[in-house]
């Protein structure tokens, strides 16, 4: 059968993927080194919040293979993949589970980070929403969840390498070019995810960034006036 290239991943999905990679690495490095870089760690977390909000919306209004309705697997899809009978495009069922796990763990990581503290000089931008005890508890979970995230990333990369070397299926190239070579005559290119959908997702992502920085919190009270200095 003749092979042909079809559009699988739209540009916003690809930009999301690689930007998220850069920001997660930046958050890891700045969080690990700490010190004055902790402020940049917080900024990376806020940016990741916006990316996750964008991806959540894009999962409903994006193009075909970026939508949750297309790649969130049910038991039948998982069983078909185990038997070697799954032949869809986009994320395979196990890959989809990996993506969902990464998104959920990242969502908890940024959510807990927004209310965290280091007992020295850093408080998350939404620290005021919780008590000190709750912030301390979530800060501890934030640090533990970091290792969960590392494990998921390692598994994700390992699976990609397995597909490249064992199955001769390069999963990285389509995420760069947006296209994939297929031999199935019935395979359809991705559709949807046009400019209006993109603007909507971008607007909600922008709102999420604003809110994550404390935009919905009431302004802090003004400082108390200085006591008048006696004339004598």
Z-matrix of the N, CA and C atoms (Angstrom, degrees):
N
C 1 1.463
C 2 1.534 1 109.92
N 3 1.315 2 115.87 1 147.29
C 4 1.454 3 120.77 2 -179.18
C 5 1.524 4 110.44 3 -76.05
N 6 1.330 5 115.97 4 131.56
C 7 1.455 6 120.81 5 176.62
C 8 1.525 7 109.63 6 -83.41
N 9 1.304 8 116.02 7 148.73
C 10 1.464 9 120.90 8 178.19
C 11 1.517 10 108.75 9 -145.55
N 12 1.313 11 115.66 10 155.85
C 13 1.462 12 121.65 11 177.68
C 14 1.518 13 109.55 12 -93.44
N 15 1.312 14 116.49 13 132.30
C 16 1.459 15 119.84 14 174.49
C 17 1.524 16 109.44 15 -129.54
N 18 1.304 17 115.11 16 155.16
C 19 1.463 18 121.68 17 -179.94
C 20 1.525 19 109.42 18 -75.31
N 21 1.336 20 115.74 19 124.55
C 22 1.460 21 120.66 20 179.35
C 23 1.529 22 111.30 21 -115.34
N 24 1.345 23 116.14 22 -53.25
C 25 1.466 24 119.98 23 -177.10
C 26 1.517 25 110.12 24 -107.58
N 27 1.328 26 116.57 25 123.66
C 28 1.462 27 120.35 26 178.41
C 29 1.527 28 110.04 27 -74.02
N 30 1.326 29 115.75 28 164.83
C 31 1.461 30 120.94 29 -176.36
C 32 1.530 31 112.79 30 -61.52
N 33 1.339 32 120.99 31 -44.86
C 34 1.465 33 119.09 32 178.53
C 35 1.524 34 113.23 33 -58.81
N 36 1.328 35 118.07 34 -38.02
C 37 1.468 36 120.53 35 178.60
C 38 1.520 37 110.61 36 -64.37
N 39 1.331 38 116.11 37 -41.33
C 40 1.464 39 119.62 38 -179.70
C 41 1.527 40 111.35 39 -68.39
N 42 1.327 41 117.40 40 -41.12
C 43 1.463 42 120.33 41 177.81
C 44 1.523 43 109.77 42 -63.62
N 45 1.334 44 116.65 43 -42.37
C 46 1.464 45 120.45 44 176.95
C 47 1.521 46 110.72 45 -56.95
N 48 1.324 47 116.52 46 -48.12
C 49 1.461 48 121.32 47 -175.58
C 50 1.515 49 111.87 48 -59.07
N 51 1.327 50 117.13 49 -50.57
C 52 1.457 51 119.77 50 -174.55
C 53 1.531 52 111.83 51 -77.31
N 54 1.324 53 117.73 52 -31.82
C 55 1.469 54 119.75 53 175.58
C 56 1.518 55 110.31 54 -67.38
N 57 1.322 56 116.59 55 -39.77
C 58 1.460 57 119.97 56 177.56
C 59 1.524 58 110.56 57 -61.61
N 60 1.329 59 116.54 58 -41.57
C 61 1.459 60 119.95 59 177.88
C 62 1.521 61 110.99 60 -58.42
N 63 1.327 62 116.90 61 -47.54
C 64 1.468 63 120.81 62 -178.82
C 65 1.527 64 110.69 63 -62.10
N 66 1.329 65 116.71 64 -43.87
C 67 1.461 66 120.19 65 -176.94
C 68 1.519 67 112.28 66 -69.62
N 69 1.319 68 117.51 67 -36.96
C 70 1.472 69 119.88 68 177.73
C 71 1.532 70 110.00 69 -64.95
N 72 1.331 71 117.12 70 -41.99
C 73 1.464 72 120.17 71 176.42
C 74 1.529 73 110.05 72 -62.43
N 75 1.342 74 116.86 73 -43.53
C 76 1.463 75 120.79 74 179.20
C 77 1.528 76 110.85 75 -62.06
N 78 1.328 77 116.82 76 -42.32
C 79 1.469 78 120.52 77 178.72
C 80 1.527 79 110.93 78 -64.48
N 81 1.332 80 115.78 79 -39.64
C 82 1.463 81 119.85 80 178.95
C 83 1.526 82 110.71 81 -62.72
N 84 1.338 83 116.92 82 -49.32
C 85 1.467 84 121.25 83 -176.11
C 86 1.526 85 110.88 84 -64.55
N 87 1.338 86 116.88 85 -47.77
C 88 1.467 87 119.75 86 -177.25
C 89 1.525 88 111.66 87 -69.20
N 90 1.337 89 116.98 88 -34.94
C 91 1.464 90 119.47 89 177.28
C 92 1.511 91 111.75 90 -70.19
N 93 1.324 92 117.11 91 -37.97
C 94 1.464 93 121.23 92 -179.06
C 95 1.532 94 111.26 93 -68.73
N 96 1.351 95 116.36 94 -41.94
C 97 1.454 96 119.90 95 -179.18
C 98 1.522 97 112.10 96 -76.21
N 99 1.335 98 116.46 97 -33.42
C 100 1.460 99 120.61 98 176.93
C 101 1.520 100 112.48 99 64.27
N 102 1.318 101 115.39 100 -146.82
C 103 1.469 102 120.48 101 -178.92
C 104 1.515 103 111.15 102 62.93
N 105 1.322 104 115.91 103 -137.51
C 106 1.461 105 120.70 104 -179.51
C 107 1.523 106 112.63 105 -68.07
N 108 1.346 107 116.53 106 -17.19
C 109 1.465 108 119.92 107 -179.65
C 110 1.519 109 112.63 108 -75.48
N 111 1.331 110 117.30 109 -7.70
C 112 1.459 111 119.16 110 -178.11
C 113 1.529 112 111.31 111 -63.26
N 114 1.333 113 117.05 112 -28.68
C 115 1.468 114 119.84 113 176.54
C 116 1.529 115 110.11 114 -65.42
N 117 1.324 116 117.24 115 -39.28
C 118 1.464 117 120.81 116 177.11
C 119 1.520 118 110.69 117 -70.95
N 120 1.314 119 116.96 118 -30.58
C 121 1.466 120 120.58 119 173.84
C 122 1.531 121 109.67 120 -60.67
N 123 1.334 122 115.42 121 -43.47
C 124 1.462 123 119.65 122 178.25
C 125 1.519 124 112.19 123 -65.13
N 126 1.323 125 117.20 124 -39.69
C 127 1.463 126 120.47 125 178.81
C 128 1.529 127 110.89 126 -65.14
N 129 1.326 128 116.33 127 -39.97
C 130 1.464 129 119.22 128 176.98
C 131 1.520 130 110.79 129 -62.51
N 132 1.330 131 116.43 130 -39.82
C 133 1.464 132 120.39 131 178.06
C 134 1.522 133 112.38 132 -62.84
N 135 1.323 134 116.90 133 -40.85
C 136 1.462 135 120.62 134 178.58
C 137 1.529 136 110.35 135 -65.28
N 138 1.341 137 116.31 136 -41.33
C 139 1.467 138 119.89 137 178.08
C 140 1.527 139 110.30 138 -63.29
N 141 1.337 140 117.54 139 -39.69
C 142 1.465 141 120.65 140 177.67
C 143 1.524 142 110.31 141 -64.44
N 144 1.313 143 117.19 142 -35.87
C 145 1.469 144 120.74 143 175.60
C 146 1.517 145 110.80 144 -56.91
N 147 1.328 146 116.33 145 -45.73
C 148 1.461 147 120.09 146 178.28
C 149 1.515 148 112.22 147 -63.93
N 150 1.331 149 116.62 148 -40.31
C 151 1.464 150 119.97 149 178.44
C 152 1.528 151 111.60 150 -63.28
N 153 1.325 152 116.50 151 -42.95
C 154 1.466 153 119.84 152 -179.91
C 155 1.525 154 110.76 153 -64.89
N 156 1.324 155 116.79 154 -39.40
C 157 1.465 156 119.73 155 177.19
C 158 1.524 157 110.38 156 -62.88
N 159 1.332 158 116.03 157 -41.93
C 160 1.469 159 120.29 158 177.54
C 161 1.527 160 110.44 159 -60.28
N 162 1.345 161 116.09 160 -45.85
C 163 1.467 162 119.27 161 -176.95
C 164 1.517 163 111.56 162 -66.97
N 165 1.322 164 116.81 163 -34.00
C 166 1.461 165 119.88 164 177.65
C 167 1.525 166 110.57 165 -61.90
N 168 1.318 167 116.24 166 -46.69
C 169 1.463 168 120.20 167 179.21
C 170 1.524 169 110.19 168 -68.03
N 171 1.331 170 116.16 169 -41.88
C 172 1.461 171 120.58 170 -178.15
C 173 1.533 172 110.97 171 -64.73
N 174 1.313 173 116.21 172 -24.42
C 175 1.457 174 119.92 173 176.71
C 176 1.513 175 113.09 174 -67.78
N 177 1.326 176 117.06 175 -12.12
C 178 1.471 177 121.69 176 177.75
C 179 1.520 178 112.77 177 -111.49
N 180 1.345 179 116.90 178 -31.37
C 181 1.467 180 119.11 179 -174.62
C 182 1.521 181 112.99 180 -116.01
N 183 1.337 182 117.52 181 -0.80
C 184 1.457 183 120.92 182 -178.70
C 185 1.519 184 112.34 183 -76.30
N 186 1.318 185 115.32 184 -169.77
C 187 1.463 186 119.67 185 -178.54
C 188 1.535 187 110.30 186 -75.84
N 189 1.300 188 116.17 187 172.37
C 190 1.467 189 123.63 188 -167.91
C 191 1.513 190 114.61 189 -45.60
N 192 1.327 191 117.55 190 -58.60
C 193 1.462 192 120.48 191 -170.45
C 194 1.524 193 113.27 192 -83.19
N 195 1.337 194 117.29 193 -4.49
C 196 1.455 195 121.24 194 174.75
C 197 1.525 196 111.65 195 -91.05
N 198 1.315 197 117.22 196 -10.15
C 199 1.464 198 121.07 197 -175.93
C 200 1.525 199 111.28 198 -81.89
N 201 1.324 200 115.12 199 140.75
C 202 1.461 201 120.04 200 177.98
C 203 1.519 202 111.15 201 -59.59
N 204 1.313 203 116.76 202 -35.12
C 205 1.464 204 120.36 203 -178.95
C 206 1.525 205 111.48 204 -61.64
N 207 1.334 206 117.01 205 -24.82
C 208 1.463 207 119.80 206 -179.35
C 209 1.518 208 112.50 207 -86.98
N 210 1.370 209 116.80 208 -40.32
C 211 1.458 210 116.39 209 -170.03
C 212 1.527 211 115.35 210 -110.50
N 213 1.336 212 119.02 211 -8.56
C 214 1.469 213 118.02 212 175.71
C 215 1.521 214 107.83 213 -70.43
N 216 1.341 215 117.47 214 116.73
C 217 1.467 216 119.23 215 -171.13
C 218 1.519 217 113.45 216 -84.32
N 219 1.323 218 115.50 217 145.65
C 220 1.449 219 121.83 218 169.36
C 221 1.514 220 109.25 219 -98.92
N 222 1.329 221 118.16 220 174.78
C 223 1.474 222 120.95 221 -179.84
C 224 1.528 223 113.10 222 -55.96
N 225 1.337 224 117.07 223 -37.05
C 226 1.467 225 120.01 224 -178.68
C 227 1.524 226 111.38 225 -64.54
N 228 1.345 227 116.69 226 -40.80
C 229 1.461 228 120.18 227 179.05
C 230 1.530 229 110.92 228 -66.85
N 231 1.331 230 115.93 229 -40.93
C 232 1.463 231 119.43 230 -179.88
C 233 1.528 232 110.22 231 -63.69
N 234 1.344 233 116.26 232 -44.74
C 235 1.452 234 120.22 233 -179.37
C 236 1.534 235 111.11 234 -65.10
N 237 1.324 236 116.78 235 -38.83
C 238 1.465 237 120.27 236 177.53
C 239 1.524 238 110.50 237 -63.45
N 240 1.338 239 116.79 238 -38.67
C 241 1.468 240 120.14 239 179.31
C 242 1.530 241 110.38 240 -66.88
N 243 1.330 242 117.46 241 -40.44
C 244 1.460 243 120.89 242 178.38
C 245 1.529 244 110.32 243 -61.15
N 246 1.329 245 116.68 244 -39.01
C 247 1.463 246 120.89 245 -179.79
C 248 1.529 247 112.61 246 -80.04
N 249 1.336 248 116.76 247 -3.09
C 250 1.458 249 119.94 248 -179.82
C 251 1.507 250 113.79 249 78.27
N 252 1.337 251 116.96 250 22.32
C 253 1.461 252 121.20 251 -176.52
C 254 1.516 253 113.07 252 -107.31
N 255 1.346 254 117.04 253 -0.82
C 256 1.469 255 119.48 254 179.05
C 257 1.521 256 108.61 255 -82.03
N 258 1.322 257 117.42 256 129.35
C 259 1.471 258 120.45 257 -178.48
C 260 1.519 259 111.91 258 -135.75
N 261 1.319 260 116.52 259 32.52
C 262 1.456 261 119.19 260 -179.73
C 263 1.519 262 112.27 261 -79.87
N 264 1.322 263 115.73 262 179.94
C 265 1.457 264 122.36 263 176.06
C 266 1.531 265 108.62 264 -105.33
N 267 1.317 266 115.35 265 174.96
C 268 1.454 267 118.20 266 -179.08
C 269 1.523 268 110.50 267 73.91
N 270 1.333 269 115.88 268 -150.64
C 271 1.462 270 120.53 269 -179.65
C 272 1.524 271 110.44 270 -71.35
N 273 1.347 272 116.82 271 131.48
C 274 1.458 273 118.22 272 170.88
C 275 1.531 274 108.19 273 -73.63
N 276 1.335 275 119.10 274 167.33
C 277 1.474 276 120.38 275 -174.33
C 278 1.525 277 114.15 276 -55.05
N 279 1.331 278 119.14 277 -42.76
C 280 1.459 279 120.13 278 179.12
C 281 1.525 280 111.03 279 -70.01
N 282 1.328 281 116.48 280 -37.84
C 283 1.455 282 120.17 281 176.20
C 284 1.521 283 111.23 282 -63.34
N 285 1.334 284 116.38 283 -38.29
C 286 1.460 285 120.49 284 178.51
C 287 1.525 286 111.01 285 -64.30
N 288 1.342 287 116.55 286 -41.65
C 289 1.464 288 119.76 287 177.36
C 290 1.526 289 110.67 288 -62.85
N 291 1.328 290 116.30 289 -37.91
C 292 1.458 291 120.28 290 177.80
C 293 1.525 292 111.01 291 -64.15
N 294 1.331 293 116.70 292 -43.77
C 295 1.464 294 120.73 293 179.25
C 296 1.523 295 110.81 294 -63.07
N 297 1.325 296 117.22 295 -45.18
C 298 1.463 297 120.78 296 179.74
C 299 1.520 298 111.10 297 -62.26
N 300 1.336 299 117.05 298 -41.81
C 301 1.463 300 120.31 299 178.93
C 302 1.529 301 110.69 300 -62.70
N 303 1.328 302 116.47 301 -43.46
C 304 1.465 303 120.03 302 178.79
C 305 1.523 304 111.56 303 -62.06
N 306 1.324 305 117.20 304 -42.58
C 307 1.460 306 120.72 305 -179.52
C 308 1.527 307 111.08 306 -64.92
N 309 1.328 308 117.15 307 -41.73
C 310 1.466 309 120.96 308 -179.91
C 311 1.529 310 111.05 309 -66.51
N 312 1.329 311 116.46 310 -44.56
C 313 1.466 312 119.83 311 -179.70
C 314 1.529 313 110.46 312 -66.07
N 315 1.328 314 117.03 313 -39.45
C 316 1.463 315 119.73 314 176.99
C 317 1.527 316 111.54 315 -65.61
N 318 1.335 317 116.66 316 -37.64
C 319 1.459 318 119.98 317 178.62
C 320 1.524 319 110.64 318 -62.32
N 321 1.335 320 116.74 319 -43.03
C 322 1.466 321 119.15 320 177.00
C 323 1.525 322 110.71 321 -65.98
N 324 1.339 323 116.07 322 -38.22
C 325 1.465 324 119.36 323 -178.00
C 326 1.526 325 111.29 324 -62.68
N 327 1.330 326 116.98 325 -46.09
C 328 1.472 327 118.11 326 -179.42
C 329 1.523 328 110.52 327 -73.42
N 330 1.337 329 117.53 328 -35.52
C 331 1.462 330 119.58 329 179.16
C 332 1.511 331 111.88 330 -63.06
N 333 1.335 332 116.83 331 -44.62
C 334 1.464 333 119.81 332 178.53
C 335 1.523 334 111.03 333 -70.11
N 336 1.332 335 116.72 334 -33.91
C 337 1.459 336 119.80 335 179.18
C 338 1.518 337 113.08 336 -66.13
N 339 1.316 338 116.81 337 -31.09
C 340 1.472 339 120.04 338 -178.41
C 341 1.523 340 112.83 339 -67.50
N 342 1.336 341 117.15 340 -20.60
C 343 1.472 342 119.84 341 -179.96
C 344 1.525 343 111.43 342 -116.64
N 345 1.316 344 117.04 343 14.63
C 346 1.456 345 120.67 344 -175.61
C 347 1.521 346 111.78 345 -83.73
N 348 1.326 347 116.46 346 173.77
C 349 1.466 348 122.46 347 175.62
C 350 1.525 349 107.85 348 -152.85
N 351 1.316 350 116.06 349 160.23
C 352 1.470 351 119.48 350 178.33
C 353 1.522 352 112.48 351 -115.05
N 354 1.350 353 116.05 352 10.94
C 355 1.471 354 121.64 353 178.74
C 356 1.525 355 112.98 354 62.04
N 357 1.328 356 116.60 355 13.12
C 358 1.466 357 118.53 356 179.12
C 359 1.525 358 109.87 357 -124.66
N 360 1.329 359 115.27 358 -75.81
C 361 1.465 360 118.48 359 -175.27
C 362 1.512 361 113.34 360 -136.22
N 363 1.349 362 117.56 361 -5.85
C 364 1.463 363 119.18 362 -174.91
C 365 1.519 364 111.24 363 -113.58
N 366 1.325 365 115.22 364 130.12
C 367 1.455 366 122.63 365 169.13
C 368 1.523 367 107.61 366 -126.91
N 369 1.333 368 116.31 367 138.83
C 370 1.452 369 119.66 368 175.91
C 371 1.517 370 110.64 369 -60.57
N 372 1.329 371 118.00 370 155.47
C 373 1.470 372 120.78 371 -176.33
C 374 1.519 373 113.72 372 -63.17
N 375 1.324 374 118.80 373 -20.18
C 376 1.464 375 121.23 374 178.49
C 377 1.531 376 111.58 375 -109.43
N 378 1.315 377 115.83 376 21.21
C 379 1.464 378 121.97 377 -178.85
C 380 1.531 379 111.72 378 -55.67
N 381 1.335 380 116.86 379 -34.77
C 382 1.461 381 120.83 380 -176.26
C 383 1.528 382 112.96 381 -66.44
N 384 1.327 383 117.83 382 -14.32
C 385 1.463 384 120.54 383 -177.47
C 386 1.527 385 113.01 384 -77.29
N 387 1.325 386 117.42 385 -16.53
C 388 1.464 387 120.31 386 -176.02
C 389 1.522 388 109.60 387 -127.59
N 390 1.327 389 115.13 388 166.52
C 391 1.459 390 120.03 389 176.42
C 392 1.526 391 109.77 390 -76.40
N 393 1.311 392 116.23 391 166.02
C 394 1.467 393 120.58 392 177.76
C 395 1.527 394 110.57 393 -61.35
N 396 1.330 395 116.84 394 -40.12
C 397 1.461 396 120.07 395 -179.67
C 398 1.526 397 111.09 396 -63.96
N 399 1.330 398 116.18 397 -42.34
C 400 1.469 399 119.86 398 178.80
C 401 1.514 400 110.42 399 -66.26
N 402 1.332 401 116.85 400 -40.20
C 403 1.463 402 120.62 401 178.20
C 404 1.529 403 110.49 402 -61.98
N 405 1.331 404 116.91 403 -43.27
C 406 1.466 405 120.02 404 179.04
C 407 1.530 406 110.92 405 -62.24
N 408 1.332 407 115.83 406 -41.50
C 409 1.467 408 120.56 407 179.85
C 410 1.523 409 111.12 408 -63.16
N 411 1.339 410 115.86 409 -46.63
C 412 1.463 411 119.84 410 -179.92
C 413 1.523 412 111.92 411 -69.73
N 414 1.327 413 117.13 412 -30.41
C 415 1.462 414 119.98 413 175.93
C 416 1.527 415 110.15 414 -63.47
N 417 1.337 416 115.89 415 -41.71
C 418 1.456 417 119.66 416 176.71
C 419 1.519 418 112.03 417 -62.65
N 420 1.337 419 116.91 418 -43.38
C 421 1.457 420 120.46 419 177.94
C 422 1.528 421 111.33 420 -66.19
N 423 1.321 422 115.93 421 -34.47
C 424 1.468 423 120.88 422 177.60
C 425 1.532 424 110.24 423 -59.47
N 426 1.325 425 116.20 424 -42.25
C 427 1.459 426 120.38 425 -179.92
C 428 1.529 427 111.13 426 -70.57
N 429 1.332 428 116.97 427 -39.44
C 430 1.467 429 119.74 428 178.68
C 431 1.525 430 111.34 429 -69.05
N 432 1.332 431 116.20 430 -39.90
C 433 1.460 432 120.63 431 -177.90
C 434 1.520 433 111.80 432 -65.25
N 435 1.323 434 116.15 433 -22.81
C 436 1.458 435 120.72 434 175.95
C 437 1.527 436 110.59 435 -56.22
N 438 1.325 437 117.03 436 -40.61
C 439 1.465 438 120.46 437 -178.70
C 440 1.525 439 111.07 438 -72.66
N 441 1.325 440 116.59 439 -32.82
C 442 1.470 441 119.77 440 174.06
C 443 1.522 442 109.56 441 -62.23
N 444 1.323 443 115.42 442 -42.32
C 445 1.464 444 120.24 443 178.78
C 446 1.526 445 111.25 444 -63.01
N 447 1.324 446 116.90 445 -42.12
C 448 1.463 447 120.75 446 179.04
C 449 1.526 448 110.51 447 -60.58
N 450 1.346 449 117.10 448 -44.02
C 451 1.463 450 120.98 449 179.70
C 452 1.527 451 110.64 450 -60.93
N 453 1.336 452 116.77 451 -44.21
C 454 1.463 453 120.26 452 -179.45
C 455 1.525 454 111.56 453 -64.79
N 456 1.322 455 116.76 454 -39.52
C 457 1.460 456 120.14 455 179.07
C 458 1.528 457 109.93 456 -64.85
N 459 1.331 458 117.34 457 -43.15
C 460 1.463 459 120.87 458 179.02
C 461 1.528 460 110.66 459 -62.07
N 462 1.334 461 116.85 460 -43.33
C 463 1.469 462 120.22 461 178.28
C 464 1.527 463 110.66 462 -63.45
N 465 1.329 464 115.98 463 -39.60
C 466 1.460 465 121.28 464 -179.81
C 467 1.536 466 110.32 465 -62.41
N 468 1.319 467 116.18 466 -47.35
C 469 1.465 468 120.67 467 -179.76
C 470 1.528 469 110.37 468 -66.67
N 471 1.332 470 116.55 469 -40.27
C 472 1.467 471 120.24 470 179.00
C 473 1.528 472 111.10 471 -60.83
N 474 1.335 473 116.38 472 -41.85
C 475 1.462 474 120.06 473 179.17
C 476 1.528 475 111.04 474 -63.87
N 477 1.330 476 116.69 475 -39.64
C 478 1.469 477 120.25 476 178.36
C 479 1.523 478 110.51 477 -62.80
N 480 1.335 479 116.58 478 -44.17
C 481 1.469 480 120.39 479 179.32
C 482 1.525 481 110.96 480 -64.86
N 483 1.338 482 116.60 481 -36.79
C 484 1.465 483 120.26 482 178.36
C 485 1.524 484 110.52 483 -62.45
N 486 1.330 485 116.06 484 -44.09
C 487 1.468 486 119.14 485 -179.64
C 488 1.522 487 111.40 486 -66.71
N 489 1.331 488 117.13 487 -35.52
C 490 1.464 489 120.04 488 179.88
C 491 1.522 490 111.00 489 -67.07
N 492 1.331 491 116.83 490 -46.30
C 493 1.465 492 120.12 491 -171.67
C 494 1.530 493 112.71 492 -90.23
N 495 1.332 494 118.06 493 -38.04
C 496 1.467 495 120.05 494 -175.60
C 497 1.523 496 112.39 495 -89.11
N 498 1.327 497 116.37 496 -39.94
C 499 1.462 498 119.42 497 -176.04
C 500 1.523 499 113.30 498 -105.24
N 501 1.335 500 115.49 499 -0.89
C 502 1.469 501 120.60 500 179.56
C 503 1.529 502 111.87 501 54.91
N 504 1.317 503 114.78 502 38.28
C 505 1.470 504 120.97 503 179.89
C 506 1.522 505 107.79 504 -121.67
N 507 1.321 506 115.91 505 103.51
C 508 1.459 507 121.38 506 -178.28
C 509 1.526 508 109.24 507 -79.85
N 510 1.341 509 115.57 508 106.75
C 511 1.465 510 120.22 509 -178.67
C 512 1.522 511 112.23 510 -84.87
N 513 1.327 512 116.73 511 -14.74
C 514 1.461 513 120.45 512 -176.94
C 515 1.520 514 111.51 513 -80.69
N 516 1.328 515 116.58 514 -42.65
C 517 1.465 516 120.59 515 -175.79
C 518 1.528 517 113.01 516 -56.17
N 519 1.359 518 120.11 517 -46.07
C 520 1.471 519 118.66 518 177.83
C 521 1.521 520 113.05 519 -62.05
N 522 1.349 521 117.09 520 -28.75
C 523 1.455 522 119.09 521 178.13
C 524 1.520 523 111.82 522 -75.49
N 525 1.327 524 116.77 523 -10.37
C 526 1.471 525 121.44 524 174.58
C 527 1.529 526 110.46 525 -96.98
N 528 1.316 527 115.68 526 -48.35
C 529 1.467 528 120.23 527 -175.31
C 530 1.525 529 113.11 528 -88.41
N 531 1.330 530 116.54 529 -26.36
C 532 1.462 531 120.55 530 -177.28
C 533 1.510 532 113.41 531 89.86
N 534 1.339 533 117.66 532 -10.41
C 535 1.462 534 120.87 533 -176.74
C 536 1.529 535 110.80 534 -117.24
N 537 1.324 536 115.14 535 158.24
C 538 1.459 537 121.09 536 179.48
C 539 1.524 538 108.84 537 -139.38
N 540 1.329 539 115.48 538 142.09
C 541 1.459 540 120.11 539 178.67
C 542 1.523 541 109.61 540 -84.41
N 543 1.328 542 116.84 541 126.54
C 544 1.457 543 121.86 542 -178.79
C 545 1.523 544 109.57 543 -131.28
N 546 1.331 545 114.01 544 155.86
C 547 1.474 546 119.95 545 176.11
C 548 1.516 547 111.38 546 -112.74
N 549 1.324 548 116.35 547 -9.81
C 550 1.458 549 120.76 548 179.62
C 551 1.529 550 109.39 549 -72.12
N 552 1.318 551 116.94 550 117.62
C 553 1.462 552 120.90 551 -177.80
C 554 1.516 553 112.07 552 -66.19
N 555 1.343 554 117.32 553 -21.27
C 556 1.462 555 120.90 554 -177.62
C 557 1.523 556 112.57 555 -93.62
N 558 1.339 557 118.08 556 -3.73
C 559 1.465 558 120.95 557 179.49
C 560 1.526 559 109.74 558 -64.49
N 561 1.308 560 115.24 559 132.52
C 562 1.465 561 120.41 560 -176.67
C 563 1.522 562 110.87 561 -110.39
N 564 1.326 563 117.58 562 139.34
C 565 1.467 564 119.91 563 177.64
C 566 1.529 565 110.97 564 -69.15
N 567 1.319 566 114.92 565 157.12
C 568 1.466 567 120.41 566 178.92
C 569 1.520 568 110.14 567 -62.40
N 570 1.308 569 115.38 568 141.88
C 571 1.460 570 121.95 569 177.80
C 572 1.518 571 109.37 570 -131.04
N 573 1.316 572 115.40 571 158.98
C 574 1.460 573 120.17 572 178.25
C 575 1.520 574 111.61 573 89.13
N 576 1.318 575 115.03 574 -170.89
C 577 1.456 576 120.10 575 -178.71
C 578 1.512 577 113.12 576 69.19
N 579 1.300 578 117.29 577 43.60
C 580 1.455 579 121.99 578 -177.94
C 581 1.515 580 114.00 579 -78.82
N 582 1.339 581 116.87 580 -170.35
C 583 1.474 582 121.33 581 -175.54
C 584 1.523 583 113.95 582 -59.21
N 585 1.332 584 117.58 583 -40.30
C 586 1.470 585 119.46 584 -178.48
C 587 1.521 586 110.33 585 -64.36
N 588 1.333 587 116.56 586 -43.77
C 589 1.461 588 120.69 587 178.12
C 590 1.520 589 110.54 588 -61.84
N 591 1.338 590 116.71 589 -40.41
C 592 1.457 591 120.68 590 -179.74
C 593 1.528 592 111.28 591 -64.65
N 594 1.324 593 117.01 592 -44.61
C 595 1.471 594 120.73 593 179.76
C 596 1.524 595 110.14 594 -62.81
N 597 1.333 596 117.00 595 -40.63
C 598 1.462 597 120.49 596 178.14
C 599 1.525 598 111.01 597 -61.20
N 600 1.334 599 116.58 598 -48.35
C 601 1.464 600 120.75 599 -179.60
C 602 1.524 601 110.93 600 -63.86
N 603 1.329 602 116.73 601 -39.30
C 604 1.462 603 121.07 602 -179.94
C 605 1.526 604 110.83 603 -66.86
N 606 1.331 605 116.97 604 -39.23
C 607 1.461 606 120.50 605 179.57
C 608 1.529 607 110.82 606 -64.72
N 609 1.310 608 117.05 607 -42.99
C 610 1.468 609 120.29 608 179.57
C 611 1.529 610 110.13 609 -67.35
N 612 1.340 611 116.60 610 -37.01
C 613 1.460 612 119.87 611 176.25
C 614 1.532 613 110.58 612 -63.05
N 615 1.327 614 116.71 613 -42.06
C 616 1.459 615 120.61 614 177.66
C 617 1.511 616 111.98 615 -62.19
N 618 1.335 617 116.45 616 -41.19
C 619 1.468 618 120.19 617 176.85
C 620 1.524 619 110.80 618 -62.63
N 621 1.336 620 116.61 619 -40.57
C 622 1.462 621 121.02 620 179.86
C 623 1.530 622 110.73 621 -62.41
N 624 1.329 623 117.33 622 -40.92
C 625 1.465 624 120.94 623 177.89
C 626 1.515 625 110.17 624 -64.17
N 627 1.325 626 116.61 625 -44.20
C 628 1.468 627 120.66 626 179.15
C 629 1.522 628 110.84 627 -61.23
N 630 1.334 629 117.01 628 -45.19
C 631 1.458 630 121.03 629 -179.97
C 632 1.521 631 111.24 630 -66.64
N 633 1.338 632 117.04 631 -38.23
C 634 1.464 633 121.10 632 -179.71
C 635 1.523 634 111.61 633 -65.37
N 636 1.319 635 117.15 634 -24.94
C 637 1.466 636 121.05 635 177.75
C 638 1.524 637 112.34 636 -85.73
N 639 1.338 638 116.18 637 3.43
C 640 1.455 639 120.09 638 178.99
C 641 1.504 640 114.17 639 96.17
N 642 1.323 641 116.62 640 18.44
C 643 1.466 642 119.74 641 -177.29
C 644 1.508 643 114.44 642 -62.58
N 645 1.335 644 118.09 643 -25.42
C 646 1.462 645 121.25 644 -179.15
C 647 1.526 646 112.71 645 -92.41
N 648 1.325 647 116.43 646 -6.61
C 649 1.467 648 119.18 647 -179.85
C 650 1.526 649 110.31 648 -78.27
N 651 1.325 650 117.54 649 148.19
C 652 1.474 651 118.94 650 175.87
C 653 1.519 652 109.90 651 -65.50
N 654 1.327 653 117.00 652 148.97
C 655 1.466 654 118.95 653 179.88
C 656 1.524 655 110.82 654 -63.35
N 657 1.314 656 117.61 655 148.07
C 658 1.479 657 119.83 656 178.98
C 659 1.517 658 110.60 657 -63.92
N 660 1.318 659 117.45 658 151.02
C 661 1.467 660 119.21 659 179.27
C 662 1.518 661 110.83 660 -64.82
N 663 1.327 662 117.09 661 149.40
C 664 1.475 663 118.88 662 179.03
C 665 1.521 664 110.58 663 -65.05
N 666 1.316 665 117.25 664 152.56
C 667 1.475 666 119.65 665 179.18
C 668 1.526 667 111.01 666 -64.84
N 669 1.306 668 114.15 667 148.03
C 670 1.473 669 118.90 668 179.22
C 671 1.520 670 109.47 669 -63.41
N 672 1.344 671 116.67 670 140.60
C 673 1.470 672 118.62 671 178.83
C 674 1.534 673 111.12 672 -63.33
N 675 1.317 674 114.29 673 142.75
C 676 1.461 675 119.13 674 178.28
C 677 1.516 676 110.64 675 -67.60
N 678 1.334 677 115.70 676 143.61
C 679 1.447 678 119.29 677 179.65
C 680 1.545 679 108.92 678 -68.19
N 681 1.303 680 112.68 679 142.39
C 682 1.467 681 117.89 680 -179.72
C 683 1.529 682 109.50 681 -64.60
N 684 1.315 683 116.22 682 136.68
C 685 1.450 684 120.93 683 178.46
C 686 1.534 685 108.97 684 -82.55
N 687 1.323 686 116.22 685 127.71
C 688 1.489 687 117.24 686 -179.77
C 689 1.527 688 111.18 687 -57.92
N 690 1.325 689 115.50 688 142.08
C 691 1.465 690 120.59 689 -177.46
C 692 1.522 691 111.30 690 -64.98
N 693 1.330 692 116.08 691 -27.07
C 694 1.466 693 116.67 692 -177.75
C 695 1.522 694 109.45 693 -88.47
